[in-house]
């Protein structure tokens, strides 16, 4: 991850990879949702929220952490090609027992 991505805690690398900077060096719970439109839920309960655009040229989104997987073994989710907005919300940063993340994607309209 470059310095700008580290500051944002999110790296986006086409064609369909997002890297999330976590506090923990270990596996952390991540919930991934794909929704039809921008969610309108309250964001105040999260420690950090960041959004970016993501272009998917294939069918799958790959999610990677700061230590990186062998990308062949990284978790994948079938989403479908297109341009998406991705929001990553982080909670309980600095808490090894309770740190968790939510990734939400929705179609981005020009």
C-alpha positions as CSV (number, residue, x, y, z in Angstrom):
1,X,0.0,0.0,0.0
2,X,1.3,3.5,-0.8
3,X,1.3,6.2,1.8
4,X,-1.9,7.9,0.6
5,X,-3.7,4.5,0.8
6,X,-2.3,3.8,4.2
7,X,-3.5,7.2,5.5
8,X,-7.0,6.4,4.1
9,X,-6.8,2.8,5.3
10,X,-8.0,1.7,1.9
11,X,-6.3,0.8,-1.4
12,X,-8.2,0.1,-4.6
13,X,-6.4,-1.7,-7.4
14,X,-8.3,-2.6,-10.6
15,X,-9.4,-5.0,-11.8
16,X,-11.3,-5.7,-8.5
17,X,-8.9,-5.7,-5.5
18,X,-9.4,-3.7,-2.4
19,X,-6.9,-3.6,0.4
20,X,-8.1,-2.6,3.9
21,X,-5.5,-1.4,6.5
22,X,-6.4,-3.0,9.8
23,X,-4.9,-2.3,13.2
24,X,-4.6,-6.0,14.0
25,X,-2.0,-8.2,12.4
26,X,-4.4,-11.2,12.7
27,X,-7.6,-12.1,10.9
28,X,-10.5,-9.8,11.8
29,X,-14.2,-10.1,11.1
30,X,-15.3,-8.5,7.9
31,X,-18.9,-8.3,6.7
32,X,-19.4,-7.6,2.9
33,X,-22.7,-6.4,1.5
34,X,-23.7,-5.5,-2.0
35,X,-26.7,-3.2,-2.1
36,X,-28.8,-1.6,-4.9
37,X,-28.1,2.1,-3.9
38,X,-26.0,4.2,-1.5
39,X,-26.9,3.2,2.1
40,X,-28.4,5.9,4.3
41,X,-27.5,4.4,7.6
42,X,-25.9,6.4,10.4
43,X,-22.1,6.3,10.4
44,X,-21.4,7.8,13.8
45,X,-20.9,4.4,15.5
46,X,-17.9,3.6,13.3
47,X,-14.3,4.8,14.2
48,X,-13.3,5.3,10.6
49,X,-15.3,5.4,7.3
50,X,-13.8,5.8,3.8
51,X,-15.2,5.5,0.3
52,X,-13.7,5.1,-3.1
53,X,-14.7,4.2,-6.6
54,X,-13.9,0.7,-7.9
55,X,-14.0,-0.6,-11.4
56,X,-14.6,-4.3,-11.7
57,X,-13.8,-5.8,-15.1
58,X,-14.5,-9.4,-14.1
59,X,-17.1,-11.1,-11.9
60,X,-15.2,-11.1,-8.6
61,X,-14.1,-8.7,-5.9
62,X,-11.0,-9.7,-4.0
63,X,-10.5,-8.4,-0.5
64,X,-7.0,-8.3,1.0
65,X,-5.5,-7.1,4.3
66,X,-2.4,-5.3,5.2
67,X,-0.2,-8.3,5.4
68,X,-1.5,-9.6,2.2
69,X,-2.5,-13.0,1.0
70,X,-1.2,-14.9,-1.8
71,X,-3.8,-13.4,-4.1
72,X,-4.7,-16.9,-5.4
73,X,-5.9,-17.7,-1.8
74,X,-7.5,-14.3,-1.0
75,X,-11.2,-14.2,-0.3
76,X,-13.4,-13.5,-3.3
77,X,-17.0,-12.5,-3.7
78,X,-19.0,-12.7,-6.9
79,X,-20.3,-9.2,-7.7
80,X,-20.3,-8.8,-11.5
81,X,-18.5,-6.3,-13.7
82,X,-19.2,-2.6,-13.5
83,X,-18.3,0.6,-11.6
84,X,-19.1,0.5,-7.9
85,X,-18.8,2.8,-4.9
86,X,-17.1,1.0,-2.0
87,X,-17.4,2.1,1.6
88,X,-15.2,0.5,4.3
89,X,-16.3,1.2,7.9
90,X,-14.0,0.3,10.8
91,X,-15.0,-0.2,14.5
92,X,-13.1,-0.7,17.7
93,X,-9.7,0.1,16.2
94,X,-7.0,-0.7,18.6
95,X,-9.0,-3.4,20.3
96,X,-7.6,-6.8,19.5
97,X,-10.7,-8.6,20.7
98,X,-13.4,-6.4,19.1
99,X,-12.0,-4.8,15.9
100,X,-14.3,-5.4,12.9
101,X,-15.0,-4.1,9.5
102,X,-17.9,-3.7,7.1
103,X,-17.5,-3.3,3.3
104,X,-20.5,-2.1,1.3
105,X,-20.7,-1.9,-2.4
106,X,-23.3,-0.3,-4.6
107,X,-23.5,0.6,-8.3
108,X,-22.0,4.0,-8.9
109,X,-23.9,6.3,-11.2
110,X,-22.1,9.0,-13.2
